Amino acid sequence: MVRRFDPRPLPAGTLERILHSATRAPSAGFSQGLDLLVLEGPEAVRGFWRATTDPRFGRPYSTAEPPVLVLVLADKQAYLDRYAAPDKAGLGMDVEAGWPVPYWDMDAAMAVMLMLLTAVDEGVGAWWFGVFHGAEALLRDLGVPAGRRLVGAVALGHPAADDRPGGSATTRPRRPLDEVVHRGRW
């Protein structure tokens, strides 16, 4: 994950290919309850950080200035409506309680992974992060329809020359494969 970006804009077509990849993610029942809100340019990015600043800390979560931020939005109602359609009716998934896992979030996460992988293929840096403060006001100010939930954001751009891994990735070891994978039974 890139946390420091070079301010250069992305090459022509790169952003479109990254965004297009997200539309190829799995979608339960082909509900397609994913929306991507693209914020481009320094002013839009700074506005995002201002809107999501937690006043308890008095400073933005980050000072990163990627050329692009993609807000990833899940539309739960698209899934509930899809599973109320005649070809899916009777499964009990036309209500939220009928879903063992919120696939609107799962499918959004898969779309994010495709964007991250495409960014790597395009030679672009990316950072997937959560938005923990100010999301409702931000979405309202950006005109996002009610019912959409901000799952997180993807920052995209060229890594800055001084970008280095930091935080938990440098202080916590990755779990070994034999601790993660359980074959046949636990």
C-alpha positions as CSV (number, residue, x, y, z in Angstrom):
1,M,0.0,0.0,0.0
2,V,1.3,3.4,-1.0
3,R,0.9,6.2,1.5
4,R,2.9,8.9,-0.1
5,F,2.2,10.0,-3.7
6,D,3.9,11.9,-6.4
7,P,1.4,14.6,-7.6
8,R,1.7,13.7,-11.3
9,P,-1.7,12.8,-12.8
10,L,-2.3,9.2,-14.0
11,P,-1.5,8.4,-17.6
12,A,-4.4,8.6,-20.1
13,G,-6.6,5.6,-19.9
14,T,-5.1,4.2,-16.7
15,L,-7.8,5.4,-14.3
16,E,-10.5,4.1,-16.7
17,R,-8.9,0.6,-16.9
18,I,-8.7,0.5,-13.1
19,L,-12.3,1.6,-12.7
20,H,-13.5,-0.8,-15.4
21,S,-11.8,-3.7,-13.6
22,A,-14.1,-3.1,-10.6
23,T,-17.1,-3.7,-12.7
24,R,-15.9,-7.3,-13.3
25,A,-16.0,-8.3,-9.7
26,P,-18.4,-11.0,-8.5
27,S,-21.9,-9.7,-7.8
28,A,-24.4,-11.9,-6.0
29,G,-27.3,-12.5,-8.3
30,F,-25.7,-10.0,-10.6
31,S,-27.2,-7.4,-8.2
32,Q,-24.5,-4.9,-9.2
33,G,-24.9,-2.8,-6.0
34,L,-21.6,-1.1,-6.4
35,D,-21.0,2.6,-7.0
36,L,-17.6,4.3,-7.4
37,L,-17.3,8.1,-6.7
38,V,-14.1,9.4,-8.2
39,L,-12.5,12.5,-6.7
40,E,-9.7,13.9,-8.8
41,G,-7.2,16.7,-8.3
42,P,-5.6,18.3,-5.2
43,E,-8.6,20.4,-4.2
44,A,-11.0,17.4,-4.2
45,V,-8.5,15.3,-2.3
46,R,-7.9,18.0,0.3
47,G,-11.7,18.5,0.6
48,F,-12.0,14.7,1.3
49,W,-9.4,14.9,4.1
50,R,-11.0,18.0,5.6
51,A,-14.5,16.4,5.6
52,T,-13.2,13.2,7.2
53,T,-11.0,14.7,9.9
54,D,-11.9,13.6,13.4
55,P,-12.1,16.7,15.5
56,R,-10.7,14.8,18.5
57,F,-7.3,14.7,16.7
58,G,-7.5,18.1,15.1
59,R,-5.7,16.9,12.0
60,P,-6.6,14.8,8.9
61,Y,-6.1,11.0,9.1
62,S,-3.6,11.5,6.3
63,T,-1.8,14.2,4.4
64,A,-1.5,12.0,1.4
65,E,-2.3,13.8,-1.9
66,P,-2.8,11.2,-4.5
67,P,-4.1,12.5,-7.8
68,V,-7.3,10.3,-7.4
69,L,-9.4,9.0,-4.6
70,V,-12.1,6.4,-5.4
71,L,-14.9,6.2,-2.9
72,V,-16.3,2.7,-2.8
73,L,-20.0,2.6,-2.1
74,A,-22.3,-0.5,-1.4
75,D,-26.0,-0.4,-2.2
76,K,-27.6,-3.0,0.1
77,Q,-31.0,-2.3,-1.3
78,A,-29.9,-3.4,-4.8
79,Y,-29.3,-6.9,-3.4
80,L,-32.5,-7.0,-1.4
81,D,-34.5,-5.9,-4.5
82,R,-32.7,-8.5,-6.7
83,Y,-33.5,-11.3,-4.4
84,A,-37.1,-10.2,-4.2
85,A,-37.3,-10.7,-8.1
86,P,-39.3,-13.7,-9.3
87,D,-36.3,-15.8,-10.3
88,K,-34.8,-15.4,-6.8
89,A,-37.9,-15.2,-4.7
90,G,-38.4,-17.7,-1.9
91,L,-34.8,-17.8,-0.8
92,G,-35.5,-15.5,2.1
93,M,-32.8,-13.1,0.9
94,D,-35.1,-10.2,0.2
95,V,-34.4,-9.1,3.8
96,E,-31.1,-8.3,5.3
97,A,-31.5,-11.0,8.0
98,G,-31.6,-13.6,5.2
99,W,-28.0,-13.1,4.2
100,P,-25.5,-15.1,6.2
101,V,-22.8,-12.5,5.1
102,P,-23.5,-9.0,3.8
103,Y,-22.6,-9.7,0.2
104,W,-23.0,-6.0,-0.8
105,D,-19.8,-5.4,1.3
106,M,-18.1,-8.6,0.1
107,D,-18.7,-7.8,-3.5
108,A,-17.5,-4.2,-3.0
109,A,-14.3,-5.6,-1.3
110,M,-13.8,-7.8,-4.4
111,A,-14.1,-4.8,-6.6
112,V,-11.5,-3.1,-4.6
113,M,-9.1,-6.0,-4.9
114,L,-9.6,-5.9,-8.7
115,M,-8.8,-2.2,-8.7
116,L,-5.7,-2.8,-6.5
117,L,-4.5,-5.6,-8.8
118,T,-5.1,-3.5,-11.9
119,A,-3.2,-0.6,-10.4
120,V,-0.2,-2.9,-9.9
121,D,-0.6,-4.1,-13.5
122,E,-0.7,-0.5,-14.7
123,G,2.4,0.4,-12.7
124,V,0.5,2.7,-10.3
125,G,0.5,2.8,-6.5
126,A,-2.6,2.3,-4.5
127,W,-3.8,2.4,-0.9
128,W,-7.1,0.9,0.4
129,F,-8.3,2.5,3.6
130,G,-11.4,2.9,5.7
131,V,-13.2,6.1,6.5
132,F,-14.0,6.3,10.2
133,H,-15.2,9.9,10.6
134,G,-17.4,12.2,8.6
135,A,-18.7,9.7,6.0
136,E,-22.4,10.7,6.2
137,A,-21.8,14.4,5.8
138,L,-19.2,13.8,3.1
139,L,-21.6,11.6,1.1
140,R,-24.5,14.1,1.6
141,D,-22.2,17.0,0.4
142,L,-21.2,15.0,-2.7
143,G,-24.9,14.3,-3.6
144,V,-24.7,10.5,-3.0
145,P,-28.2,9.0,-2.9
146,A,-29.5,7.8,0.5
147,G,-28.9,4.1,1.1
148,R,-25.4,4.0,-0.2
149,R,-22.7,3.1,2.4
150,L,-19.1,4.1,2.1
151,V,-17.2,0.9,2.5
152,G,-13.8,2.6,2.1
153,A,-11.6,4.5,-0.4
154,V,-8.8,3.7,-2.8
155,A,-6.1,6.2,-3.3
156,L,-4.4,6.0,-6.7
157,G,-1.2,7.6,-8.1
158,H,2.5,7.3,-8.6
159,P,4.4,6.4,-5.4
160,A,6.5,9.3,-4.2
161,A,10.3,8.6,-4.2
162,D,10.3,8.6,-0.4
163,D,7.3,6.2,0.0
164,R,8.2,3.4,2.4
165,P,6.1,0.8,4.2
166,G,5.1,1.9,7.7
167,G,2.9,1.2,10.6
168,S,1.8,-2.3,11.5
169,A,3.2,-3.8,8.3
170,T,6.7,-3.0,9.7
171,T,6.1,-4.0,13.3
172,R,4.0,-7.1,13.1
173,P,5.1,-10.3,11.3
174,R,2.9,-11.9,8.7
175,R,1.4,-15.1,10.0
176,P,3.0,-18.2,8.4
177,L,1.0,-20.2,5.9
178,D,0.9,-23.2,8.2
179,E,-0.9,-21.1,10.8
180,V,-3.4,-19.8,8.3
181,V,-4.2,-22.8,6.2
182,H,-6.1,-25.8,7.8
183,R,-6.4,-28.8,5.6
184,G,-9.3,-31.2,6.0
185,R,-10.2,-30.0,9.5
186,W,-8.9,-27.5,12.1
